[in-house]
Amino acid sequence: MDLKVTLCYVVLLLLFSLSSAEDVKLEVKGVASIANTDDNFICATLDWWPANKCDYDQCPWGQAGILNLDLDNKILTNAVKAFNPLRIRLGGSLEDQIVYQFGKQKKCPHFKKKADGLFGFSQACLPKVRWDEVNDFFNKTGVKLIFGLNALTGKRNSAEDKKNWVGNWNPKNAISLMKYTISKGYKIDSYELGNELCAEGISARVDSVEYAKDITRLRHIVNLLYPIASTRPKVLGPGGFYGKEWFSSFLMNVGPGVVDGITHHIYNLGAGVDKDLINRVQDPYLLSQVAETYKSVAQAVKEFTPWAGPWVGESGGAYNSGGKDVSNTFVNGFWYLDQLGMTSTLNHKVYCRQSLIGGNYGLLNTTTFIPNPDYYGALLWHRLMGSKVLSVSHEGSPFLRTYAHCSKKGPGITVLLINMSNSTTFNVFLINDMNLYPVLNTVRSVPMKMREEYHLTPRDGNIQSDVVMLNGTPLVLTKSLDIAEMKPKLVDPSSSIKAGPDSIVFVQIKSFNAPACA
């Protein structure tokens, strides 16, 4: 009997040593917002990759490329509809090798492997019938579409540097697509010119001054074809990786009103094959490093093109299709939702996740279309986090990441807590900085309402699970293949918010007095 008691004591002591709790005071500054996002900040991408796009002896794209994707799939339809609306960027590495079957373009070849082609592929074509199918899908699901145009049409390789493309952009094929699109009444939210052609480029590059001329020409075309300003698509660019010299030169050479959004790409986790990837997505020090890039882009936009906003046009975390068993699992949410929080505080307007479907980093499973954990994180952000960003701070562990926005619907604020610790529960106490301004604090009195909490955790505590739990219940599709209803748990507002180990928590506080949200 004594031995059993001793063993129980040892087990309890061991469990206690493996887990701990920490009180954290989180100060929320609700007097004024520090940044603003677009109302449709969440964005996901669709790509052109064919099924034989392979990395590291894996071919994770399957039939997810836009030329092959099953647009009649019910799960896909319901997953997109759930956002009401979802912003989608159709583009990617092969967009500058796509011609459109409009105007004089009659032949419509498929992608083929080509050793000397960009990214190892030949030029291919978007058939007219497929453009009709794609737009029918976007129309019935309410998508806000960003369409990436081929920026290399009319250009040629430089004799001195094969990677450098020179000459004037030829917009004739793009104009034919636009005219047909207008004639059919298809809605385009934005046109983006080219993919990863800026700075050093990836497979090709265009000079900054030449690109400024090309995108100015695109703006003139869009203004001409869409004379009504209220329904005119936005113009975005350059859609590539940030380089200070190239970006500064480009922004100095575009006139006022030419570009509506300055798009740049982020893959800050390294290669998808990296065996250390699972640790990188949980390293708060590494995750913070990319903030310098976001700050630099935001500052350049503010200095040279203050009428435009910075956008993350593509970000998949780990490049070359993401990391197998990491990018599609719960643990990836630490990186993804932290990125959403970080970019919003640095005044980015839109964040496009690579990808909606395809590769290892899809929000949806490439073959079954079943939502991966990050899909639900994106959907909760879209529904709860408003466009006004608030300042938050705490002096606790760096493994607790915190963000706050005015709530998207209704009064008060929504707080996002990301607990990357696998052993510590954080008891978070909200401190309203209105207490520092007693005069302002008497402006209005808000009755206390029950707090709404959404706790996301991995199934069975396995951070590499592709099933996420909401308040202890697995999020799975309904029998009719609809997205599961996501109900919060109601909590006494006077209690602390408990963010358990390896968890992501959205908290809506309707009675939080924040003048910025009034």
N, C-alpha and C positions, 0 to 999 in steps of 0.2 A: 504493500500500500504506500509506504514511504517512498519507494522507488518511483511509483506512478506519479506521485505529487511532485517529486523532484524533476522528473522528465517534463511534466506539464509546465513547471516553472521555467525550465531551460528553453522550451519551445516558445513560451510567451516572451521571454527575455530576448530570444533571437529575433522574433517578429518585430519587437519594439525597436531593436537595434537596426533592423533593415528599413524601417519607416520612421518618419518624423513629421512634425507639424511646425509651421512657422507663421507667425502673425505678420501681416503686411498692411501698412497704411498706404492706400492709393489715393493720391490727391488728383482730383479732376477739376480743371479750370474751365468752368462753364460760362464765364462772363463774356468771352469772345472766342470765335473760332480761329484756328491757326491756318486752315487750308480748306479748299473745297474740291470735291470730286464731281464728275458727271453723275447724274441720277442713275445711269446705267454703267457704273464703274466696272462691274464684272463683265468679262468678255472671254470667249473661248475661240480657238482656231479650228478650221478645217483645212486640210493640206492636199497637195496634188500627188503625193507619193504613190507609185504603183506597188503592187504586191511584192515585187522583187527588190524593194528597197531593204537592204540588210546591213546590220552592224554587228560586229563581234560574233559572227556565225549565227545570228538571230535575224529573223525577218518578221518584226513585230507589227507591221502595218496591215497585213492581210488585205481585206477588201475595204479598208477605211478611207482610202483616198477618194476625193470628191467625184472622180470619174467612175468609180466602182461602188460607192457607198449605197447600201440599201435604204433608200429614202422612204420606203413604205413600212419600215420597221416600226412597230407600235411603241416599243420602249423608247426608241430615239425620238419619236414625235412627242411623247409625253414628257420626256426629260427636258426637251427644249421648251415646250409649252409652259412648264412649271415656273419658268422665270418671268414670263409675261411682262416685258420681253427679255430675250437674251441677245446681247450683241455678239455677232460672230464675224471673225475675220477669215475670209477665204483667200489664202495666199500660201507663201512658203518658198522653200528653196528653188522649186522648179517653175515658179510663176513667170520668170523671165525667159522661159523656153516655150511658153504657151501662146499659140496663135488661136484666133477665134474664127469659127466658121460663119463669117458674115462678110458682106461686101464681095470682094474679088477672091476671097479665100474659099475655094471649093473643096480641095483635098483636106482630109482630116486624119492625119497619121496618129498612131498610138506611141506611147513612150517605148523606146528600146534601149537596151544597154549599149553605151557607146564610150569607149575608153577615153577619147579626147573630148567628150561632151561635158558641159557643166554638170558637176556632181555625178558624172559617169553615165548620163542619160542623153538621148537625142531630144530634138524638139518634138512637141506633140500638140494636139489640137483639142479645143473645147467645142464639141458638136453643138449645133443650134438646138437640137432636140434635148440634149442634156442640160443646156442653159434654161430651157423651158421647165424641165423637171425640177431642177434646183430651185428656181424661183417659185414654183408652185409649192414646194416644201417650205421655203422661207415665208411665203405669204400665209399659209395655213397655220404656221407655228409662231407668227408674229416676230420674226427675226429682224434685228437692226443690222444690216449687212455692210461690212467693210469689204470692198473688192480690190484685190491687188492686181494692178495692171503690169503687163510686160514693159519694162523700161529700156530694154536693149534692142527693140525693133528699130532697124535703120542704122544701128551702130555696128562697129567692126573692131576686131582686135587691133591694138596698137602694134606697129612693127617692132618697137623697142621693148615693149612689155606686153606679153600675150594676155596677162590678167587684166590689163587696163583697156577699157572699151572707150572708143572715141567716136566723134561724129554726132550729128543731131538725131534726137529721138524722132521717129516717124510715127505719128499718131493715127494714121489712116485706119488701121485695123481696129484700134481702140474706139475710134469714132463710130465705126460701123456697128460695133457691139453696143455702144451707148445709144445710138439712134434706134436700134432694134429694141433695146431695153425700155426706152421711153415709149415707143409705139405700142408695146405690150402692157404698159402701165406698171412695170416692175419697179419696186421701190429700192433705191440704193441710199444708204445712210452716208457712206463715204467712199471715195476712190483713193487708193494709196498707190504711189508710183514706185515700183521696184522692190526687191527684197535683198537686203544685206549687200548692197553695192557701195556703201559709204565707208569712209576711213580706209582701212586696209582691205576691206572686202573679204569675202570668204572664197568664192570660186571666181568672182569677177568684181571689178571696181569701176566707178565712174568718178571723174574729177568733180570737186565740189561746185565749182563755178558752172560747169556744164550741166550738172544736175539741177542747179538753181534755175538755169534757163529752161530746162525740160519741164520742171514742175510748174514754172510760170506759164508755160505754154498749155499745160494741162488745165490750169486754173482758167485761162481764157476760153478754152474749149468747153469746160463745165459751165461757165457763166453764159456762154452763147447757147448751148443746148438746153440749159435749165434756166430760163429767163426769170422765173418766179423765185425770189430769194428765199422765201419761207419753205420751199420744198427742194431747194438746191442741195445736192450732196456736198459734204465737206471734202476738202482735199488734204491728204495726209502724206507725210514723208519724213525722213528718208527710209525708215524701216530697216535699220541695221544697227551695228554695234557702235557705241559712242567713241569718238576720237576727238579730242579737244580742237585740234587745228582744223580738221575737216568740217566739223560741226560749226565752228565759229565762222569759217569762210562761207559755208553754205547759207547760214542765217543772215550774214551781212549782205548777201547777194540776192535775197528774195525781198521783194517789196511788200509794203503793208497789205494785208488781206489776202496774200497768195496762199499761205498754208494755215489751216485751221488747227492742226494737231501735229506736234513734232514726235514722231514715233521712233522708239529705239528698242533694241532687243537685249535680253538678259539671260545668261546661262551661267550662274555664279557657283554652281556646285561641281563643276568639272565634268569629266566623261562619265557616261552612263555605266561603263564597265568597271569603274573604280570600286574596288572592294571596300574602301573606306566610306562609300557614299552614305550608308546608313548612319554613320557617326557624324558626318558633315551636316546632315539635315537637322541634327539635334544640338549642334554646337553654336551657342548664342554669340560667341566671339567671331566665328567665321561668318555667320549670317549678318552681323552688323557691318562687315567690311564693305558690302556693296552699296551701303548708304551714300558713300562718297560719290559714286557714279550718279545716283539719283539726284544728289545735291548739285552736281556739276551740270547735268542736263537742265534741271529746273532753273539754275542761275543763268545759263546761256540763253534759255528761252525768255526769261524775264528781261535780260539785257538787250537782246537783239530783236525778238519777235513777241513783245508782251501781249499782243492780241491772240496769240496761239497758246495752247497748253501742252505740257509734256504728256505723252502717252507711252505706256509699255505696250508695244505692238505685238510682242511675242516673248514668252518666257516659259521654259519647260524645266528649269532647274538644272538638270543634267543633260548635256548635249548628246547627239547621236541617238535619239529616240528614247532617252531616259534610262533609268536603271531597273532591271528586272527584279521583281519582289521588293522594291523600295518605292519607286515613283508612283506605283498604283496601289499603295497600301496606306494604312493609317498614319504611319510615321512621317510620310511626305507632307501631311497637313501642317506640321510644325514649320517647315520651310514656307509652304504656300500661303497660309494665313498670316504668317509674320511678314511676308512680302506685301500682301494686300495692305496690312496696317502701316508698314513702313512707307510705301509709295504714296499712300493717301496723306500721311502727315507731311510729305514733301511735295504736296500740291500736284501730284499726277492725277490726271482726269479719268483715265481708263487703264485697265490692266487686262491684257489678253493672255490667257493661259494656253500654252501648247500642251495638249490639244483637247478638243471636245471628245474626239475619238481617234485612235491611231497611235502607234508606238506604245512604249511602256508607260507613258505619262498621261494617257487619256483620262478624262473625267469619267468616261464610260469604257467598259470592257470592250476590247476590239472585236471579239467574236460573239459574245452574248449580249452586248449592249447594256448589261446590268451596271448601274452606277457604282463607281469606286468611291472610297471614303471622301476624297476631295470634292466630289460632286456635291455632297451634302453640306460641306463647309462653305462652298461657293454659294449655294442656294440660301443658306442661312444669312450669309453676309448680304446678299442681294435684297433679302426681305427685311432685314433688321437695321442695317447700317445706313444712315442717311448721308447726304452729300456734305454736311458741315462737319469738319474734323475738329476735335477738341484736344487740348494738351493734357496729358496725364504723366504722372511721375511717382516713383516709389524708391525707397532705399533698400529694398530687399534683394533677394537672389537674382542674378542675371538670367537664370533659367526660367524666370517668370516674365513673360513678355506681355505688355498691356497696351491697349488702344481703346479709344472712346470716340463715338460720333453722336451727334443728335440722332434720335431714332427716326427711321424712315417714315413710319406712320404713327401718328399720335404724339402725345407730349413726352418730355423727358429725354433720357439718353440711353444708348446701348453700349455696353462695355464688352470688350473681347479680352479674355485671359487665356494665355497659352502656357501651359505648365510642361516644360521639357524635362523636368526632373522625374526620375523613375522611382524616387523614394520619399519625396517630400510633398505633403499636403499644405497648400497655402491658404490660410484663413484671411481673406481680404476684407478690409474695412474701408469703405469709401469715405473720403474726406472732401466735402464740397468747399471749393475756395471762396464761395459766396460768404462763408463765415468770416473771411478776411475783409469783407466789404459790408459792414452792418447796415449801411444806408440802402444799398442795393438789395440786401437780403429781405428788407421789409416791403419791397415792391409788391410781392404777391405771396400768398400762402397756399401751398399745394397739399391737399389731403394725402396722407400716406396710403399707398395702394400696394397690394401684394406684388412682390418682385417676380419676374418671369425669367426662369433659368433654363438654358439648353446645354446640357453636359454631354460632350462627345468623347467617347472612350473606345478603345479597340476591343473586339470580342476576345474573351478569355485572357485579357491582359496582354495579348500578343501584338506588339506594335507593328508587326509585318502582316497583320490580318487585313484582308480586303473587305471585311465587314465592320461597319462602325455602329456603335450603340448610342442611342439618344436616351439619356436619363435611364440607362440600364436596359433598354429594349432595342433589339437589333433593327436597323432600318433596312427593310426589304420591300420589294415591290408588292403591290396588292394582287389579288387573284386576277384582276382585270388589267394588270401590268401598268397601273398608275403609280406615280411616285408616292411613297408613304407620307401620310400626314405627319407633320412635325409639331407636336404639342409641347409647350414648356411645362415645367413643374413650378407651382406657385409656392413662394417662400416668404416668410415673415421678413419685411424690409428692415427690421431692426437687427437682424442677425448678420453674421459675417457671410461672405461668399466663400464656399469651400471648393477650391480647385484641386482635385485629387491628382496624384502622380500620373504622368502621361495622359493628360487630358486637355481638351479645348473647350472653353466655356463662353457662351454668349449670354449676357445678362441684360435684360431690358428693365429699366427703372423709370416708370412713368411719373413718379412723384419727385424725381430729382429736379431741383430748381436750377435751371441753366438758362440765363437770359439770351445766350447765343442761339438757343433753340426755340425761342418764343416766336 
